[in-house]
Structure formats: C-alpha cells, structure tokens
Amino acid sequence: MLSQKTIDIVKSTAPVLEVKGTEITSVFYKNMFASHPELLDIFNHANQKKGRQQTALANTVYAAAKHIDQLEALLPAVKQIAHKHRSLGIKPEHYPIVGEHLLGAIKEVLGDAATDEIIGAWADAYGVIAGVFIDVEEQMYVEAESKEAGFRDFKPFVVAKKVKESDVITSFYLKPQDGEKVPAFNPGQYISVRVTIPGQKNTHIRQYSLSGAYKEEYFRISVKKEEEVDPNGIVSVFLHEKVQEGSVVEVSAPAGDFFLNQENKEGKVALISGGVGITPMMSMLETIAEETPERPAAFIHASKNEGVQAFRKDIDGLMDKLENGEACYILENPSNVSLCHFSGYVNKEILSTYVDSETECYVCGPAPFMKAVIMTLKEIGLPEDKINFEFFGPAMDLSTVDEKEKVKAQ
C-alpha cells in the first residue's frame, strides 16, 4: 500500500507528465538500450523508430499518475499490455531494469524539478505498479502453459504450408516441430513470431493475428509484405522472401483481449476491417460459420483495389454457411465497379446499411481507418460497449490520428 503522501506527490506530477511524457520515455528507451542492448531482442524496433512505443508508454505513465489512488481503474489497460508482454516473453527480472531507467529519465528530463522526494515517491509507486504487472502476467503464463497442448515460452514451429492470398498478403501454416497439437485460442487473438535474420544483430519479434478458426494441427497467420524502407518491412519481407515451407520459426502461445464474444449466439455482429486488418476477422467469421451459423453477421471489408484484397473466395464460401450473413466489399480504386459493393471509402451510408444500434461491432485496420469507422459508428448510435477494436502494435489515442488520413483503408 502506498502512503497518502506518496499518492499526493505522484498525482501532483500528472500535469508535467502529460506535457513531458514522450520526452521522458524517449530518453528512457535510449538509455535503457544503451545499458542493456540485449533487450533489443524483445522490443519491436519498428515501433521504436516510429515513436509509437514511446508515446504508448508515456500515456501509460500519465494514466498511472492520474489513477495511482485507484489502480483498479488501470486494470483493463494493464491486462491489454500484459497480454503483449506475455507473448513477447517479458519476465519479472526485466522490471527492475525498466524502473531504474524510467526514474533516471524523469530526473534527466525534469532536472531540479524532480526532487528527491518526487523520485522517491515514483520509486514507491513504480514498485507497486510493477508488482501488479508481474502478478497479472504470471497468471497469463500459467494459463497459457496449463491449457491442453499449452506452453509457457517460445516454441519452434515448422512452416507446413505457404499460400499467397493477394498481391501483398501471404498465409503461413505453422505446425509445432515436436508434433504436438496447438492450444485452443479465442477468435481474434494473436501469436508472436520470433525470427533470426541473417546480418541482423538482434532477433526480431512481430505479433500476427491468427487468421482462421481453431484447428488443432496448426496456427495460420496471414502477413502483409510491407515496403522494405518501412521499419516494419524487415520481418514481413523476410517471411515473404526467405521463409519457405520447411523453415522453422519460434512462436509464443496465443494472446490478446480482442476476440469474438461467443456467449451471445443470437445478437447481430459486424466484422469491419481495412487492409490487413482482415486477418482477425477471418478467424471470427470462420468460427461463427462453424459454431453458430444461425447468428446474423455482416462482414465489411475495405481495401485499395482487388489486387490487394485477400480471402474473397473464402469469405463468400463462409457466407454460404450462414443463415443470415452479408458480405460488403469496398474498393478505393477498383478496376471495375462490378467487383465491389461500393467504391471509395467507408462512410456512414455504408455502415448504416449493415449496422444498427444493437449490433456488436469489431473493427481492425490502419489507425486512420479505425478512427473514421469508430466515429461513424458512434454517430449511428452505437454505445461504446458495442464497439470493439484492435491496434496492430502499441495502443494509440485515436484523437491523435491524422484527420487527413482518416478514411484511407489500406
């Protein structure tokens, strides 16, 4: 338990952290990686280069300062982050390293304003917060390990099959090298894939949504090949160009708190995706088709053109299994308008056709796309608890997404 004095001091720093948070976390990561370069084997280098990890951590630190006297208010965010930590292999021994360099960064950025009293209060607060994360993550490790065919840490998987789904997306069917089954997962969850790339000093980890319903023999992920100049491209290009059938990669157990609510078997669901955000939706749609085909479902997908649109035949086949299913394809620049239901961007007219205020919606895609869709769903009258969404990478504040880019689906 924290003393009231400590709570008061930490809460008093919230306004400063709101302004200086990203500067502090940028210094934190720079100093930590300089002292512990081995941690670059865990952290996503692309998110570091783009500044997303720094911003996400700054938002977390600011929220902790605001709610240090009500840590239960942080639990949803803690659990979301803990899922990612567990899938990356974050361990208790990493937390003292983070704490040392976070406090050091606060002191470095704030200078004399960061008095010994303030640093002492934050040290106490960090100890409590770290303890919460460690406990939640340990529960997740135990849960992952205790499932049938479950495992705790990374495990070698063989690429059993590699299938091109579009001009930019390829599916990888991953089977455990030891011949065991794979553990069950919730449709919408992801796995981490760890690879060693020739010429690269550190290993690289990326998280990919599982793109099919549960099959005990394999996991399927479907990966978009990014541009090589994009920091995200180093792993996707390696997977597309160098990883072949028979190659071995390391995989963590399924994780994530974005998944289909399977308890509601009658309420209508809308799966709304842009670009490669289609991948978790394929897992959800296939699960509905196999387990609750009577459930009303709309599948709304936006992409730039038909060349980059994946799974069209699969979606149409799954729709045939549903008693009340509707598919809607939106192409920004179709070569022929007959290839889609709508051309251009997702808008209120389109969403209103398939969604009402009682529909449970799942949204995934580029952040600008998600911002446009979520804002529109709220205009239609959906309450927030009916809108579920997933960021690829660190969580972002949708209000910071560039308005000029908000309608792009790719």
Secondary structure, DSSP 8 states (H G I E B T S, - for coil): ---HHHHHHHHHTHHHHHHHHHHHHHHHHHHHHHH-GGGGGTS-HHHHHHTHHHHHHHHHHHHHHHTTT-GGGGHHHHHHHHHHHHHHT--TTHHHHHHHHHHHHHHHHHGGGS-HHHHHHHHHHHHHHHHHHHHHHHHHHHHHHHSTT--SS-EEEEEEEEEE-SSSEEEEEEEETTS-------TT-EEEEEE--TT-SS-EEEEEEB-SS-BTTBEEEEEE---TTSTTHHHHHHHHHT--TT-EEEE---B-S-----S-SSS-EEEEEEGGGHHHHHHHHHHHHHH-TTS-EEEEEEESSTTT---HHHHHHHHHH-SSEEEEEEESS-SSGGGSSEES---HHHHHHH--TT-EEEEES-HHHHHHHHHHHHHHT--GGGEEEE-SSS---GGGS-GGGTT---
